[in-house]
Amino acid sequence: MSVPDENQISRGTDDLFHHGVITKLFPSNNMGIVRTESGREVPFSFELVVLFGEAKSVQDLREGERVGYDIGWTSNGLRVTKIKTYPQTFNESIQANLEREKG
């Protein structure tokens, strides 16, 4: 019997996507940035990214949201090509509501 990876437990996912966080969204430029597990920031284009999971459009993406992603080489260099969003857990939902009330 294998022991689950500590990072996998904290994310609660068992898919094959890399995992990171959306750090910035630039709706006026149709761009966003995902910070990888290693700390590298990789951009994505709203028009070219393929969405999976809970988000049905790029307007559903939020800064600070944990996502699964896949990357690929484009004519503009390394880019996020796929983003998978996950349902918020109860604790994340409470934390998000508290942050909204503060701001």
Stockholm file with secondary structure:
# STOCKHOLM 1.0

chainA/1-103         MSVPDENQISRGTDDLFHHGVITKLFPSNNMGIVRTESGREVPFSFELVVLFGEAKSVQDLREGERVGYDIGWTSNGLRVTKIKTYPQTFNESIQANLEREKG
#=GR chainA/1-103 SS CCCCCHHHHHHTCCSSSEEEEEEEEEGGGTEEEEECTTSCEEEEETTTCEEEETCSSGGGCCTTCEEEEEEEEETTEEEEEEEEECCCCHHHHHHHHHHHHHC
#=GC SS_cons         CCCCCHHHHHHTCCSSSEEEEEEEEEGGGTEEEEECTTSCEEEEETTTCEEEETCSSGGGCCTTCEEEEEEEEETTEEEEEEEEECCCCHHHHHHHHHHHHHC
//
